[in-house]
Amino acid sequence: MSTQQDALVVLEEVAQSLKASAEAVDGGSDYDRGRLMGYYEALSTLLSQCAVAGIAPDALHLGAEFRPEAVLGARKAA
């Protein structure tokens, strides 16, 4: 595997992990809202940098319609 392919695999794993972690937040406390904001910031930055590098969002397998703002509403009902 080339270095670029390795890097893409790492980016995909990070993006998937951030999304899954955001979806696992199960409370509505200030702390949990802060965590969701952190996941949003991380995913937003990751996708922005991918755009600068010419990496299509589809390469991260987050879903064709995924938007970072979606994690802000990812909190499960308590």
All heavy atoms as a GROMACS GRO file, in nm:
protein
  568
    1MET      N    1   0.084  -0.117   0.000
    1MET     CA    2   0.000   0.000   0.000
    1MET      C    3   0.089   0.124   0.000
    1MET      O    4   0.191   0.128   0.065
    1MET     CB    5  -0.090  -0.001   0.125
    1MET     CG    6  -0.221   0.069   0.101
    1MET     SD    7  -0.330   0.082   0.246
    1MET     CE    8  -0.382  -0.083   0.276
    2SER      N    9   0.048   0.225  -0.073
    2SER     CA   10   0.128   0.347  -0.078
    2SER      C   11   0.102   0.434   0.044
    2SER      O   12   0.005   0.416   0.117
    2SER     CB   13   0.095   0.426  -0.205
    2SER     OG   14  -0.030   0.490  -0.192
    3THR      N   15   0.189   0.530   0.064
    3THR     CA   16   0.174   0.623   0.176
    3THR      C   17   0.042   0.700   0.166
    3THR      O   18  -0.025   0.722   0.267
    3THR     CB   19   0.293   0.720   0.180
    3THR    OG1   20   0.413   0.643   0.191
    3THR    CG2   21   0.283   0.815   0.297
    4GLN      N   22   0.003   0.741   0.045
    4GLN     CA   23  -0.124   0.812   0.028
    4GLN      C   24  -0.242   0.723   0.064
    4GLN      O   25  -0.337   0.768   0.127
    4GLN     CB   26  -0.137   0.865  -0.114
    4GLN     CG   27  -0.048   0.984  -0.142
    4GLN     CD   28  -0.066   1.035  -0.283
    4GLN    OE1   29  -0.098   0.961  -0.375
    4GLN    NE2   30  -0.044   1.164  -0.299
    5GLN      N   31  -0.238   0.599   0.024
    5GLN     CA   32  -0.346   0.506   0.057
    5GLN      C   33  -0.352   0.484   0.208
    5GLN      O   34  -0.460   0.477   0.265
    5GLN     CB   35  -0.328   0.373  -0.016
    5GLN     CG   36  -0.354   0.382  -0.165
    5GLN     CD   37  -0.319   0.253  -0.236
    5GLN    OE1   38  -0.219   0.189  -0.203
    5GLN    NE2   39  -0.400   0.215  -0.333
    6ASP      N   40  -0.236   0.470   0.269
    6ASP     CA   41  -0.230   0.453   0.415
    6ASP      C   42  -0.292   0.574   0.485
    6ASP      O   43  -0.370   0.558   0.580
    6ASP     CB   44  -0.086   0.436   0.462
    6ASP     CG   45  -0.023   0.306   0.419
    6ASP    OD1   46  -0.097   0.211   0.384
    6ASP    OD2   47   0.102   0.299   0.419
    7ALA      N   48  -0.257   0.692   0.438
    7ALA     CA   49  -0.310   0.814   0.498
    7ALA      C   50  -0.462   0.822   0.483
    7ALA      O   51  -0.532   0.863   0.576
    7ALA     CB   52  -0.244   0.937   0.437
    8LEU      N   53  -0.513   0.782   0.368
    8LEU     CA   54  -0.657   0.784   0.346
    8LEU      C   55  -0.728   0.686   0.439
    8LEU      O   56  -0.834   0.716   0.494
    8LEU     CB   57  -0.689   0.753   0.200
    8LEU     CG   58  -0.835   0.768   0.160
    8LEU    CD1   59  -0.888   0.907   0.192
    8LEU    CD2   60  -0.851   0.738   0.012
    9VAL      N   61  -0.668   0.571   0.461
    9VAL     CA   62  -0.726   0.473   0.554
    9VAL      C   63  -0.730   0.532   0.695
    9VAL      O   64  -0.830   0.519   0.766
    9VAL     CB   65  -0.646   0.341   0.551
    9VAL    CG1   66  -0.687   0.250   0.667
    9VAL    CG2   67  -0.666   0.270   0.419
   10VAL      N   68  -0.624   0.598   0.736
   10VAL     CA   69  -0.620   0.661   0.868
   10VAL      C   70  -0.727   0.769   0.878
   10VAL      O   71  -0.801   0.776   0.978
   10VAL     CB   72  -0.480   0.718   0.899
   10VAL    CG1   73  -0.482   0.804   1.024
   10VAL    CG2   74  -0.379   0.605   0.912
   11LEU      N   75  -0.739   0.854   0.778
   11LEU     CA   76  -0.842   0.959   0.779
   11LEU      C   77  -0.982   0.899   0.790
   11LEU      O   78  -1.067   0.949   0.864
   11LEU     CB   79  -0.832   1.046   0.654
   11LEU     CG   80  -0.718   1.145   0.648
   11LEU    CD1   81  -0.713   1.212   0.510
   11LEU    CD2   82  -0.731   1.249   0.757
   12GLU      N   83  -1.006   0.794   0.714
   12GLU     CA   84  -1.136   0.728   0.718
   12GLU      C   85  -1.164   0.674   0.858
   12GLU      O   86  -1.274   0.691   0.912
   12GLU     CB   87  -1.143   0.615   0.616
   12GLU     CG   88  -1.276   0.544   0.617
   12GLU     CD   89  -1.281   0.426   0.522
   12GLU    OE1   90  -1.190   0.408   0.438
   12GLU    OE2   91  -1.378   0.349   0.534
   13GLU      N   92  -1.066   0.608   0.918
   13GLU     CA   93  -1.084   0.552   1.052
   13GLU      C   94  -1.110   0.661   1.155
   13GLU      O   95  -1.196   0.645   1.243
   13GLU     CB   96  -0.961   0.469   1.092
   13GLU     CG   97  -0.946   0.341   1.015
   13GLU     CD   98  -1.061   0.243   1.038
   13GLU    OE1   99  -1.110   0.232   1.152
   13GLU    OE2  100  -1.102   0.179   0.941
   14VAL      N  101  -1.039   0.771   1.145
   14VAL     CA  102  -1.059   0.883   1.238
   14VAL      C  103  -1.199   0.940   1.222
   14VAL      O  104  -1.271   0.962   1.320
   14VAL     CB  105  -0.951   0.992   1.219
   14VAL    CG1  106  -0.987   1.119   1.294
   14VAL    CG2  107  -0.815   0.940   1.263
   15ALA      N  108  -1.240   0.963   1.098
   15ALA     CA  109  -1.373   1.019   1.072
   15ALA      C  110  -1.482   0.926   1.124
   15ALA      O  111  -1.578   0.971   1.189
   15ALA     CB  112  -1.391   1.045   0.923
   16GLN      N  113  -1.469   0.797   1.097
   16GLN     CA  114  -1.568   0.700   1.143
   16GLN      C  115  -1.573   0.695   1.296
   16GLN      O  116  -1.681   0.687   1.356
   16GLN     CB  117  -1.536   0.561   1.087
   16GLN     CG  118  -1.553   0.549   0.937
   16GLN     CD  119  -1.698   0.562   0.894
   16GLN    OE1  120  -1.789   0.519   0.963
   16GLN    NE2  121  -1.718   0.624   0.779
   17SER      N  122  -1.458   0.701   1.360
   17SER     CA  123  -1.451   0.698   1.505
   17SER      C  124  -1.516   0.821   1.567
   17SER      O  125  -1.592   0.811   1.665
   17SER     CB  126  -1.305   0.687   1.550
   17SER     OG  127  -1.296   0.690   1.690
   18LEU      N  128  -1.487   0.939   1.511
   18LEU     CA  129  -1.548   1.062   1.561
   18LEU      C  130  -1.699   1.058   1.547
   18LEU      O  131  -1.773   1.094   1.640
   18LEU     CB  132  -1.492   1.183   1.486
   18LEU     CG  133  -1.347   1.220   1.517
   18LEU    CD1  134  -1.296   1.322   1.416
   18LEU    CD2  135  -1.334   1.272   1.659
   19LYS      N  136  -1.747   1.014   1.432
   19LYS     CA  137  -1.891   1.007   1.409
   19LYS      C  138  -1.956   0.909   1.506
   19LYS      O  139  -2.058   0.940   1.567
   19LYS     CB  140  -1.919   0.966   1.265
   19LYS     CG  141  -2.066   0.962   1.230
   19LYS     CD  142  -2.088   0.918   1.086
   19LYS     CE  143  -2.236   0.905   1.057
   19LYS     NZ  144  -2.261   0.841   0.928
   20ALA      N  145  -1.898   0.792   1.522
   20ALA     CA  146  -1.954   0.691   1.613
   20ALA      C  147  -1.952   0.741   1.757
   20ALA      O  148  -2.049   0.718   1.832
   20ALA     CB  149  -1.876   0.561   1.600
   21SER      N  150  -1.846   0.807   1.797
   21SER     CA  151  -1.839   0.860   1.933
   21SER      C  152  -1.945   0.965   1.958
   21SER      O  153  -2.008   0.968   2.064
   21SER     CB  154  -1.700   0.918   1.960
   21SER     OG  155  -1.603   0.816   1.961
   22ALA      N  156  -1.969   1.050   1.860
   22ALA     CA  157  -2.073   1.152   1.872
   22ALA      C  158  -2.210   1.087   1.884
   22ALA      O  159  -2.293   1.128   1.966
   22ALA     CB  160  -2.070   1.247   1.753
   23GLU      N  161  -2.233   0.984   1.805
   23GLU     CA  162  -2.362   0.915   1.809
   23GLU      C  163  -2.384   0.840   1.939
   23GLU      O  164  -2.497   0.813   1.977
   23GLU     CB  165  -2.374   0.821   1.689
   23GLU     CG  166  -2.386   0.895   1.558
   23GLU     CD  167  -2.374   0.805   1.436
   23GLU    OE1  168  -2.330   0.688   1.448
   23GLU    OE2  169  -2.408   0.853   1.326
   24ALA      N  170  -2.276   0.809   2.010
   24ALA     CA  171  -2.286   0.735   2.136
   24ALA      C  172  -2.312   0.825   2.256
   24ALA      O  173  -2.343   0.775   2.365
   24ALA     CB  174  -2.158   0.655   2.159
   25VAL      N  175  -2.303   0.956   2.240
   25VAL     CA  176  -2.330   1.048   2.351
   25VAL      C  177  -2.476   1.031   2.390
   25VAL      O  178  -2.565   1.041   2.305
   25VAL     CB  179  -2.298   1.194   2.312
   25VAL    CG1  180  -2.343   1.290   2.420
   25VAL    CG2  181  -2.150   1.209   2.284
   26ASP      N  182  -2.500   1.004   2.517
   26ASP     CA  183  -2.637   0.970   2.556
   26ASP      C  184  -2.698   1.061   2.662
   26ASP      O  185  -2.798   1.027   2.722
   26ASP     CB  186  -2.643   0.824   2.603
   26ASP     CG  187  -2.558   0.797   2.724
   26ASP    OD1  188  -2.490   0.890   2.772
   26ASP    OD2  189  -2.557   0.684   2.771
   27GLY      N  190  -2.640   1.174   2.684
   27GLY     CA  191  -2.695   1.265   2.784
   27GLY      C  192  -2.712   1.406   2.730
   27GLY      O  193  -2.661   1.440   2.625
   28GLY      N  194  -2.787   1.485   2.803
   28GLY     CA  195  -2.812   1.622   2.762
   28GLY      C  196  -2.746   1.724   2.853
   28GLY      O  197  -2.785   1.840   2.854
   29SER      N  198  -2.647   1.680   2.928
   29SER     CA  199  -2.580   1.771   3.020
   29SER      C  200  -2.493   1.871   2.944
   29SER      O  201  -2.466   1.854   2.825
   29SER     CB  202  -2.492   1.692   3.118
   29SER     OG  203  -2.384   1.632   3.048
   30ASP      N  204  -2.450   1.973   3.014
   30ASP     CA  205  -2.359   2.069   2.953
   30ASP      C  206  -2.233   1.999   2.904
   30ASP      O  207  -2.180   2.030   2.798
   30ASP     CB  208  -2.321   2.180   3.052
   30ASP     CG  209  -2.435   2.277   3.077
   30ASP    OD1  210  -2.531   2.280   2.998
   30ASP    OD2  211  -2.427   2.350   3.178
   31TYR      N  212  -2.185   1.904   2.983
   31TYR     CA  213  -2.066   1.828   2.945
   31TYR      C  214  -2.089   1.754   2.813
   31TYR      O  215  -2.004   1.760   2.723
   31TYR     CB  216  -2.031   1.728   3.056
   31TYR     CG  217  -1.918   1.635   3.020
   31TYR    CD1  218  -1.787   1.680   3.019
   31TYR    CD2  219  -1.944   1.502   2.987
   31TYR    CE1  220  -1.682   1.594   2.986
   31TYR    CE2  221  -1.839   1.417   2.953
   31TYR     CZ  222  -1.709   1.464   2.952
   31TYR     OH  223  -1.607   1.379   2.920
   32ASP      N  224  -2.202   1.687   2.800
   32ASP     CA  225  -2.231   1.612   2.677
   32ASP      C  226  -2.249   1.706   2.558
   32ASP      O  227  -2.204   1.676   2.448
   32ASP     CB  228  -2.354   1.524   2.694
   32ASP     CG  229  -2.328   1.404   2.782
   32ASP    OD1  230  -2.212   1.357   2.786
   32ASP    OD2  231  -2.422   1.356   2.846
   33ARG      N  232  -2.311   1.819   2.578
   33ARG     CA  233  -2.324   1.917   2.469
   33ARG      C  234  -2.187   1.968   2.428
   33ARG      O  235  -2.160   1.989   2.310
   33ARG     CB  236  -2.418   2.031   2.511
   33ARG     CG  237  -2.564   1.989   2.509
   33ARG     CD  238  -2.657   2.108   2.527
   33ARG     NE  239  -2.646   2.168   2.658
   33ARG     CZ  240  -2.714   2.128   2.766
   33ARG    NH1  241  -2.799   2.029   2.758
   33ARG    NH2  242  -2.698   2.188   2.882
   34GLY      N  243  -2.098   1.985   2.525
   34GLY     CA  244  -1.960   2.025   2.494
   34GLY      C  245  -1.887   1.918   2.414
   34GLY      O  246  -1.812   1.948   2.321
   35ARG      N  247  -1.907   1.792   2.452
   35ARG     CA  248  -1.846   1.682   2.377
   35ARG      C  249  -1.895   1.682   2.233
   35ARG      O  250  -1.815   1.667   2.140
   35ARG     CB  251  -1.881   1.548   2.442
   35ARG     CG  252  -1.810   1.524   2.573
   35ARG     CD  253  -1.856   1.396   2.641
   35ARG     NE  254  -1.835   1.280   2.556
   35ARG     CZ  255  -1.906   1.168   2.567
   35ARG    NH1  256  -2.002   1.157   2.657
   35ARG    NH2  257  -1.879   1.065   2.488
   36LEU      N  258  -2.026   1.700   2.213
   36LEU     CA  259  -2.080   1.702   2.077
   36LEU      C  260  -2.021   1.817   1.996
   36LEU      O  261  -1.991   1.801   1.878
   36LEU     CB  262  -2.233   1.711   2.080
   36LEU     CG  263  -2.306   1.585   2.127
   36LEU    CD1  264  -2.455   1.612   2.140
   36LEU    CD2  265  -2.279   1.469   2.033
   37MET      N  266  -2.002   1.932   2.061
   37MET     CA  267  -1.942   2.046   1.991
   37MET      C  268  -1.799   2.012   1.951
   37MET      O  269  -1.754   2.047   1.841
   37MET     CB  270  -1.945   2.171   2.079
   37MET     CG  271  -1.890   2.295   2.008
   37MET     SD  272  -1.974   2.336   1.852
   37MET     CE  273  -2.126   2.401   1.915
   38GLY      N  274  -1.726   1.942   2.038
   38GLY     CA  275  -1.590   1.899   2.004
   38GLY      C  276  -1.588   1.805   1.885
   38GLY      O  277  -1.504   1.817   1.795
   39TYR      N  278  -1.681   1.709   1.883
   39TYR     CA  279  -1.689   1.617   1.769
   39TYR      C  280  -1.724   1.693   1.641
   39TYR      O  281  -1.669   1.668   1.534
   39TYR     CB  282  -1.791   1.506   1.794
   39TYR     CG  283  -1.748   1.411   1.903
   39TYR    CD1  284  -1.833   1.382   2.009
   39TYR    CD2  285  -1.623   1.349   1.900
   39TYR    CE1  286  -1.794   1.295   2.110
   39TYR    CE2  287  -1.584   1.262   2.001
   39TYR     CZ  288  -1.671   1.236   2.105
   39TYR     OH  289  -1.632   1.149   2.204
   40TYR      N  290  -1.816   1.789   1.654
   40TYR     CA  291  -1.852   1.872   1.538
   40TYR      C  292  -1.729   1.946   1.485
   40TYR      O  293  -1.702   1.945   1.365
   40TYR     CB  294  -1.962   1.971   1.575
   40TYR     CG  295  -1.969   2.087   1.480
   40TYR    CD1  296  -2.027   2.072   1.354
   40TYR    CD2  297  -1.915   2.211   1.513
   40TYR    CE1  298  -2.031   2.178   1.264
   40TYR    CE2  299  -1.920   2.316   1.425
   40TYR     CZ  300  -1.977   2.299   1.301
   40TYR     OH  301  -1.980   2.404   1.212
   41GLU      N  302  -1.655   2.011   1.575
   41GLU     CA  303  -1.537   2.088   1.534
   41GLU      C  304  -1.434   1.998   1.466
   41GLU      O  305  -1.376   2.034   1.364
   41GLU     CB  306  -1.473   2.159   1.654
   41GLU     CG  307  -1.554   2.274   1.709
   41GLU     CD  308  -1.557   2.393   1.616
   41GLU    OE1  309  -1.465   2.411   1.533
   41GLU    OE2  310  -1.653   2.471   1.626
   42ALA      N  311  -1.410   1.880   1.524
   42ALA     CA  312  -1.312   1.788   1.468
   42ALA      C  313  -1.355   1.740   1.329
   42ALA      O  314  -1.275   1.740   1.234
   42ALA     CB  315  -1.291   1.670   1.562
   43LEU      N  316  -1.480   1.700   1.315
   43LEU     CA  317  -1.528   1.652   1.184
   43LEU      C  318  -1.531   1.764   1.081
   43LEU      O  319  -1.495   1.744   0.965
   43LEU     CB  320  -1.666   1.589   1.198
   43LEU     CG  321  -1.666   1.449   1.258
   43LEU    CD1  322  -1.804   1.411   1.309
   43LEU    CD2  323  -1.617   1.348   1.154
   44SER      N  324  -1.572   1.881   1.124
   44SER     CA  325  -1.576   1.996   1.033
   44SER      C  326  -1.436   2.030   0.982
   44SER      O  327  -1.415   2.053   0.862
   44SER     CB  328  -1.638   2.116   1.105
   44SER     OG  329  -1.643   2.228   1.021
   45THR      N  330  -1.339   2.033   1.073
   45THR     CA  331  -1.201   2.061   1.034
   45THR      C  332  -1.146   1.953   0.943
   45THR      O  333  -1.081   1.983   0.842
   45THR     CB  334  -1.112   2.076   1.160
   45THR    OG1  335  -1.162   2.184   1.239
   45THR    CG2  336  -0.967   2.102   1.123
   46LEU      N  337  -1.172   1.828   0.977
   46LEU     CA  338  -1.127   1.716   0.894
   46LEU      C  339  -1.181   1.727   0.752
   46LEU      O  340  -1.106   1.715   0.655
   46LEU     CB  341  -1.169   1.583   0.958
   46LEU     CG  342  -1.127   1.456   0.886
   46LEU    CD1  343  -0.976   1.437   0.893
   46LEU    CD2  344  -1.198   1.338   0.947
   47LEU      N  345  -1.311   1.753   0.739
   47LEU     CA  346  -1.370   1.764   0.606
   47LEU      C  347  -1.320   1.887   0.530
   47LEU      O  348  -1.300   1.882   0.409
   47LEU     CB  349  -1.523   1.766   0.617
   47LEU     CG  350  -1.585   1.632   0.657
   47LEU    CD1  351  -1.735   1.648   0.682
   47LEU    CD2  352  -1.560   1.526   0.551
   48SER      N  353  -1.297   1.996   0.601
   48SER     CA  354  -1.243   2.117   0.537
   48SER      C  355  -1.104   2.092   0.482
   48SER      O  356  -1.072   2.131   0.369
   48SER     CB  357  -1.239   2.233   0.636
   48SER     OG  358  -1.367   2.274   0.671
   49GLN      N  359  -1.021   2.025   0.560
   49GLN     CA  360  -0.885   1.996   0.516
   49GLN      C  361  -0.885   1.896   0.401
   49GLN      O  362  -0.802   1.905   0.310
   49GLN     CB  363  -0.800   1.946   0.632
   49GLN     CG  364  -0.772   2.054   0.735
   49GLN     CD  365  -0.702   2.174   0.674
   49GLN    OE1  366  -0.602   2.162   0.605
   49GLN    NE2  367  -0.757   2.293   0.698
   50CYS      N  368  -0.978   1.802   0.403
   50CYS     CA  369  -0.989   1.708   0.291
   50CYS      C  370  -1.026   1.784   0.163
   50CYS      O  371  -0.972   1.755   0.057
   50CYS     CB  372  -1.094   1.602   0.321
   50CYS     SG  373  -1.035   1.474   0.434
   51ALA      N  374  -1.115   1.881   0.175
   51ALA     CA  375  -1.154   1.961   0.057
   51ALA      C  376  -1.034   2.036   0.002
   51ALA      O  377  -1.013   2.040  -0.120
   51ALA     CB  378  -1.266   2.058   0.094
   52VAL      N  379  -0.953   2.092   0.089
   52VAL     CA  380  -0.832   2.164   0.046
   52VAL      C  381  -0.737   2.070  -0.026
   52VAL      O  382  -0.675   2.106  -0.125
   52VAL     CB  383  -0.762   2.230   0.168
   52VAL    CG1  384  -0.624   2.282   0.130
   52VAL    CG2  385  -0.848   2.343   0.224
   53ALA      N  386  -0.727   1.946   0.023
   53ALA     CA  387  -0.636   1.847  -0.036
   53ALA      C  388  -0.695   1.775  -0.156
   53ALA      O  389  -0.629   1.691  -0.216
   53ALA     CB  390  -0.596   1.746   0.071
   54GLY      N  391  -0.820   1.807  -0.189
   54GLY     CA  392  -0.884   1.743  -0.303
   54GLY      C  393  -0.935   1.602  -0.275
   54GLY      O  394  -0.952   1.522  -0.366
   55ILE      N  395  -0.958   1.572  -0.148
   55ILE     CA  396  -1.010   1.441  -0.110
   55ILE      C  397  -1.162   1.452  -0.098
   55ILE      O  398  -1.214   1.533  -0.020
   55ILE     CB  399  -0.950   1.394   0.024
   55ILE    CG1  400  -0.798   1.384   0.012
   55ILE    CG2  401  -1.012   1.263   0.069
   55ILE    CD1  402  -0.727   1.364   0.145
   56ALA      N  403  -1.232   1.372  -0.175
   56ALA     CA  404  -1.378   1.375  -0.174
   56ALA      C  405  -1.431   1.322  -0.041
   56ALA      O  406  -1.377   1.225   0.014
   56ALA     CB  407  -1.433   1.290  -0.288
   57PRO      N  408  -1.536   1.383   0.012
   57PRO     CA  409  -1.595   1.335   0.138
   57PRO      C  410  -1.635   1.188   0.131
   57PRO      O  411  -1.629   1.117   0.232
   57PRO     CB  412  -1.717   1.425   0.158
   57PRO     CG  413  -1.688   1.547   0.080
   57PRO     CD  414  -1.604   1.503  -0.036
   58ASP      N  415  -1.674   1.141   0.013
   58ASP     CA  416  -1.712   1.001  -0.003
   58ASP      C  417  -1.597   0.906   0.033
   58ASP      O  418  -1.620   0.792   0.072
   58ASP     CB  419  -1.757   0.972  -0.146
   58ASP     CG  420  -1.890   1.038  -0.180
   58ASP    OD1  421  -1.959   1.086  -0.087
   58ASP    OD2  422  -1.924   1.043  -0.299
   59ALA      N  423  -1.475   0.953   0.019
   59ALA     CA  424  -1.359   0.870   0.049
   59ALA      C  425  -1.352   0.833   0.198
   59ALA      O  426  -1.288   0.735   0.235
   59ALA     CB  427  -1.230   0.940   0.008
   60LEU      N  428  -1.422   0.910   0.282
   60LEU     CA  429  -1.422   0.883   0.425
   60LEU      C  430  -1.539   0.794   0.467
   60LEU      O  431  -1.551   0.758   0.584
   60LEU     CB  432  -1.426   1.015   0.504
   60LEU     CG  433  -1.312   1.112   0.475
   60LEU    CD1  434  -1.328   1.239   0.558
   60LEU    CD2  435  -1.178   1.048   0.499
   61HIS      N  436  -1.626   0.763   0.373
   61HIS     CA  437  -1.740   0.674   0.396
   61HIS      C  438  -1.828   0.716   0.513
   61HIS      O  439  -1.869   0.634   0.594
   61HIS     CB  440  -1.692   0.528   0.414
   61HIS     CG  441  -1.622   0.477   0.294
   61HIS    ND1  442  -1.485   0.464   0.289
   61HIS    CD2  443  -1.668   0.438   0.172
   61HIS    CE1  444  -1.450   0.418   0.170
   61HIS    NE2  445  -1.559   0.402   0.098
   62LEU      N  446  -1.856   0.844   0.521
   62LEU     CA  447  -1.945   0.895   0.624
   62LEU      C  448  -2.091   0.895   0.578
   62LEU      O  449  -2.180   0.913   0.658
   62LEU     CB  450  -1.906   1.038   0.664
   62LEU     CG  451  -1.773   1.053   0.737
   62LEU    CD1  452  -1.738   1.200   0.753
   62LEU    CD2  453  -1.780   0.985   0.872
   63GLY      N  454  -2.112   0.876   0.451
   63GLY     CA  455  -2.245   0.883   0.394
   63GLY      C  456  -2.253   1.004   0.302
   63GLY      O  457  -2.198   1.109   0.332
   64ALA      N  458  -2.320   0.987   0.191
   64ALA     CA  459  -2.326   1.090   0.088
   64ALA      C  460  -2.384   1.222   0.139
   64ALA      O  461  -2.343   1.329   0.096
   64ALA     CB  462  -2.406   1.041  -0.033
   65GLU      N  463  -2.477   1.216   0.229
   65GLU     CA  464  -2.545   1.336   0.277
   65GLU      C  465  -2.492   1.384   0.413
   65GLU      O  466  -2.551   1.474   0.472
   65GLU     CB  467  -2.695   1.310   0.288
   65GLU     CG  468  -2.760   1.274   0.155
   65GLU     CD  469  -2.746   1.384   0.051
   65GLU    OE1  470  -2.766   1.502   0.086
   65GLU    OE2  471  -2.717   1.352  -0.065
   66PHE      N  472  -2.383   1.326   0.461
   66PHE     CA  473  -2.333   1.363   0.594
   66PHE      C  474  -2.289   1.508   0.599
   66PHE      O  475  -2.218   1.557   0.512
   66PHE     CB  476  -2.217   1.273   0.636
   66PHE     CG  477  -2.160   1.312   0.769
   66PHE    CD1  478  -2.226   1.278   0.885
   66PHE    CD2  479  -2.043   1.386   0.778
   66PHE    CE1  480  -2.176   1.316   1.010
   66PHE    CE2  481  -1.992   1.424   0.901
   66PHE     CZ  482  -2.059   1.388   1.017
   67ARG      N  483  -2.331   1.576   0.704
   67ARG     CA  484  -2.286   1.712   0.734
   67ARG      C  485  -2.240   1.712   0.880
   67ARG      O  486  -2.307   1.653   0.966
   67ARG     CB  487  -2.400   1.814   0.717
   67ARG     CG  488  -2.457   1.822   0.575
   67ARG     CD  489  -2.357   1.890   0.481
   67ARG     NE  490  -2.402   1.891   0.344
   67ARG     CZ  491  -2.370   1.801   0.252
   67ARG    NH1  492  -2.293   1.700   0.283
   67ARG    NH2  493  -2.413   1.810   0.128
   68PRO      N  494  -2.129   1.780   0.912
   68PRO     CA  495  -2.081   1.782   1.050
   68PRO      C  496  -2.187   1.828   1.150
   68PRO      O  497  -2.190   1.783   1.263
   68PRO     CB  498  -1.962   1.878   1.045
   68PRO     CG  499  -1.916   1.873   0.905
   68PRO     CD  500  -2.040   1.853   0.822
   69GLU      N  501  -2.275   1.918   1.107
   69GLU     CA  502  -2.379   1.970   1.196
   69GLU      C  503  -2.469   1.858   1.248
   69GLU      O  504  -2.533   1.871   1.353
   69GLU     CB  505  -2.465   2.074   1.124
   69GLU     CG  506  -2.390   2.196   1.079
   69GLU     CD  507  -2.314   2.177   0.947
   69GLU    OE1  508  -2.346   2.084   0.869
   69GLU    OE2  509  -2.221   2.254   0.923
   70ALA      N  510  -2.475   1.746   1.176
   70ALA     CA  511  -2.560   1.635   1.216
   70ALA      C  512  -2.522   1.580   1.352
   70ALA      O  513  -2.608   1.530   1.425
   70ALA     CB  514  -2.555   1.523   1.111
   71VAL      N  515  -2.394   1.588   1.390
   71VAL     CA  516  -2.354   1.533   1.519
   71VAL      C  517  -2.407   1.616   1.635
   71VAL      O  518  -2.420   1.564   1.746
   71VAL     CB  519  -2.200   1.515   1.531
   71VAL    CG1  520  -2.148   1.423   1.424
   71VAL    CG2  521  -2.128   1.646   1.534
   72LEU      N  522  -2.440   1.740   1.610
   72LEU     CA  523  -2.492   1.824   1.718
   72LEU      C  524  -2.629   1.775   1.764
   72LEU      O  525  -2.669   1.798   1.878
   72LEU     CB  526  -2.499   1.970   1.675
   72LEU     CG  527  -2.363   2.034   1.646
   72LEU    CD1  528  -2.382   2.175   1.593
   72LEU    CD2  529  -2.275   2.033   1.769
   73GLY      N  530  -2.700   1.706   1.677
   73GLY     CA  531  -2.829   1.650   1.713
   73GLY      C  532  -2.821   1.501   1.736
   73GLY      O  533  -2.922   1.432   1.739
   74ALA      N  534  -2.699   1.448   1.753
   74ALA     CA  535  -2.682   1.304   1.763
   74ALA      C  536  -2.716   1.248   1.900
   74ALA      O  537  -2.719   1.127   1.917
   74ALA     CB  538  -2.535   1.268   1.729
   75ARG      N  539  -2.742   1.333   1.996
   75ARG     CA  540  -2.768   1.288   2.133
   75ARG      C  541  -2.887   1.194   2.135
   75ARG      O  542  -2.992   1.221   2.081
   75ARG     CB  543  -2.796   1.408   2.222
   75ARG     CG  544  -2.814   1.373   2.367
   75ARG     CD  545  -2.831   1.497   2.452
   75ARG     NE  546  -2.941   1.579   2.409
   75ARG     CZ  547  -3.067   1.562   2.448
   75ARG    NH1  548  -3.099   1.465   2.528
   75ARG    NH2  549  -3.161   1.644   2.407
   76LYS      N  550  -2.869   1.080   2.201
   76LYS     CA  551  -2.977   0.983   2.217
   76LYS      C  552  -3.072   1.033   2.324
   76LYS      O  553  -3.035   1.106   2.415
   76LYS     CB  554  -2.921   0.847   2.262
   76LYS     CG  555  -2.834   0.780   2.160
   76LYS     CD  556  -2.783   0.649   2.217
   76LYS     CE  557  -2.690   0.582   2.120
   76LYS     NZ  558  -2.634   0.458   2.176
   77ALA      N  559  -3.197   0.991   2.312
   77ALA     CA  560  -3.295   1.027   2.415
   77ALA      C  561  -3.257   0.959   2.545
   77ALA      O  562  -3.223   0.841   2.547
   77ALA     CB  563  -3.435   0.984   2.372
   78ALA      N  564  -3.259   1.034   2.653
   78ALA     CA  565  -3.219   0.979   2.785
   78ALA      C  566  -3.329   0.896   2.845
   78ALA      O  567  -3.442   0.906   2.817
   78ALA     CB  568  -3.180   1.093   2.877
   0.00000   0.00000   0.00000
